[in-house]
């Protein structure tokens, strides 16, 4: 997974993500193996409601990977807590909230009473928006959507190894806007069920003085009657090589199909060597991919790819660490992942996007007071975009040459104050000579620039408040009428606050789009205007 300019990361996971999700690679920040042996796919964001702490540790990150940046105005949700951390607090957690215009939030988590080396629990998540929104014709129409999930997880530790299992059911529903009637056919809203399960076993890769391994399998069914399957599997191995080095080998398979008739899958092998000294961090590897797809009787094929995986950083000082990386990857582009970018798409797959990315910069941490990252990069390959056809979208792939540059800084000030700011510039072209701009463009929703900022204050672990601003440059989207439709620049102002009345209860409130600007989630689908959410959190 490529994360572009993230800093002050909180290192916390949702209850669902921590419950043995097969897509969650064990991330070790110690000596040898961060992001172990992955043959990762596109960085699609999870669409889950977070389970949160009573006192959120406010975190901040600059705009992530370019094709998903500000593609959606996410529901208001403070920082998450992992199941591992939560188990040692109280067996039950509840977050209940609502908002204006009509919104609803629910997170519930229950941990069963088990021996220390066994963990088990259930969870439920809900987020909904029920208000009407103004369409492109200037009239208000229903635009409700809801995402729901329930699940069960279980796990057991066997010394240094662990076995984890997770099964969950989800139901998503989206009301389409700006409906177009064709003959006697009434336009349909979008909904689907999904059943997902995963099983993993192995080491945590924290001590490579001995041989480490970890295996995992996962499967899912989704659709209006859950008829479309997807499957994945991985096997990771790692061992120490010399006094300061390690070898990590990852193998993986991932595929998705529509009624087994069409689909896309790949198998990957990623051998990698890692070296870590007091100042130098180096990893050198190769990604071998075999990719096969069948989108129709005539649109099918298979390919073999060899892509690089190289990264280096050198700590001249805590406050100055230059770094550079060259990485490539392939995805499958299946429906559930694409729906994470745009929920209003038809049930259609695309071939797996391929890309390579060169990135470099420098970062640093000055006495835990100032954290910064300055970076630039160049991406070449394919990225998905969404062609608007009436009230819904069809996913497509476009060749992309993308240059980006940015910087972010975080300040941890005395007396509980904090400041964060970031800026990012993106320039892309879909064909021809990138630097001269020849070849035309397809609107992909990537803003020309993004400016973000946040000021926060926390008083004695009791009260926290923050104000955030995000300025989005001009974005361009694609439709049947115009492949390069411009959406003007806009600004989003947010505030959030939380008061902890005791060790088990807190009250929170948050406001979004307080300047009441027209912020598009995707072409033709504006986010809510000025809105607010409030609620309670309880441990019991």
Secondary structure, 3 states (H helix, E strand, C coil): CCCCCECCCCCCCCHHHHCCCCCCCCCCCCCCCCCCCCCCCCCCCCCCCCCECCCCCCCCECCCCCCCCCCCCCCCCCCECCHHHHCCCCCEEEEEEEEECCEEEEEEEEECCCCCCEEEEEEEEEEEECCEEECCCCCEEECCEEEEEEEEEEEEEECCEEEEEEEEEEEEEECCCCCCCECCECCCCEEEEEEEEEEEEEECCCCCCCCEEEEEEEEEEEECCCCEEEEEEEEEEEEEECCCEEEEEEEEEEEEEECCCEEEEEEEEEEEEEEECCCEEEEEEEEEEEEEEECCCCCEEEEEEEEEEEEEEEEEECCEEEEEEEEEEECCCCHHHHHHHCCCECCCCCCCCEEEEEEEEEEEEECCCEEEEEEEEEEEEEEEEEEEECCEEEEEEEEEEEEEEEEEEEEECHHHEEEEEEEEEEEEECCCCCCCCCCCCCCCCCCCEEEEEEEEEEECCCEEEEEEEEEECCEEEEECCCCCEEECCEEEEEEEEEEEEECCEEEEEEEECCCCCCCEEECCEECCCCEEEEEEEEEC
